[in-house]
Amino acid sequence: MNPSLLTRRRLLLTSAGFAVTHAAQAASTRKAAIIGHTGAGDYGHGIERVFQNMSDVSVAAVADPHEGGRAKAQAASGAAKGYADYREMLAKEKPELVAIGPRWATEHHAMAMAALESDAHLYLEKPFTITLAEADDIVGLAKKNHLRVAVAHVTRMAPAVRRLEKALREGLIGDLLEIHTVGKMGDRAGGQDMMVLGLHVFDLARLFAGDVKWCQACIQHQGKPATLAAAKESPSDKVGPVVGDDIFAHFAMESGVNVTFRSRVGLEKAAGPFGMEIIGTKGIVRLNSGFAPGISLLKEPNRSATTRVENWQDWGGENEVTFEGLSGYDASHRRVVRDWLQAIAENREPLGSGERAMKAIEMAHGVFQAGIEGKRVEFPLVKRTHPLIAA
């Protein structure tokens, strides 16, 4: 064959191969958009950056009614465009993926429903919603439209937590008996602490112990039993009505495990770090919650011994605070996002699904209902409107 013809043929084949590869890469790139609201929950813990440096996701636009906040989020996300109105953005850009950023949950339902109606998969900052009815709406529409919803309960996706969940199932501390959880407390102790940070430990309690059977609770407000009249909108994080500065709750799980939750003004130092103790027949695990949780193990505890020597050992190994070149909350978000994208591709529910986030809120609302009514509440909750708003 003529050498010049052979060279030309090779060039054509190479060009064709490049075109096919480029087309395949383009087809695999998902179009994303981000919704925030500066001054009304902003972008949570860095939601504007959840798609940064992802070769398989292209950020088309950011929506934020605040001009200055929109400009900052657009720069941080690398978005090509900015919109004041998220509905206009959804209509014009038609993204396949939408991240909803405000840490205030007041607009989550409206934003999520609009995004689902535009046929987009969702990633939301927590708390998922204000009410269970709103959560039901979102989960129901997502299922109807075959879309996937993930919520930023980032601790459940930490590598050490995933290893722990497997180890507990395999008998790390024998048979699981009890889980004692505490909030972060501080200035937000009580109802607000439960709705902001308690949701993380509730999500983990369900991961380790399964579904809730019933709940009972004692809620105090300034030393007296809490009432509906004392309920008010949470003062800093807008997560719906809250009540109480002293909460103790007990959940009976379907598995037979007992779970407690504690958040009380003045108890912060004595209770220790925000997280939980997991008690089994052959040991105790302490899990300090957060985007890089610390985990320690006490094997064969003996509280009846005359001299108690507790040899707690680090169990989780190194805190894997980096992922795909990211660190801190950016890395923890990326783990949830990667599982979310894989769930979309595999047509399954994400590990941090909207339904699981709804059930964490259900635990918190069960506490409010049981505490106010002064009686045991069965799960799933029949009342799907907010328990602190009179019917």
Secondary structure, 3 states (H helix, E strand, C coil): CCHHHHHHHHHHHHHHHHHHHHHHHHHHCEEEEEECECCCCECCCCHHHCCCCCCCEEEEEEECCCHHHHHHHHHHHCCCEEECCHHHHHHHHCCCEEEECCCCCCCHHHHHHHHHHCCCEEEECCCCCCCHHHHHHHHHHHHHCCCCEEECCHHHHCHHHHHHHHHHHCCCCCCEEEEEEECCCHHHCCHHHHHHHHHHHHHHHHHHHCCEEEEEEEEEECCEECCHHHCEECCCCCCCEECCCEEEEEEEECCCCEEEEEEECCCHHHHCCCEEEEEECCEEEEEECCCCCEEEEEECCCCCCCCCCCCCEECCCCCCCEECCEEHHHHHHHHHHHHHHHHHHHCCCCCCEHHHHHHHHHHHHHHHHHHHHCCCEECCCCCCCCCCCCC
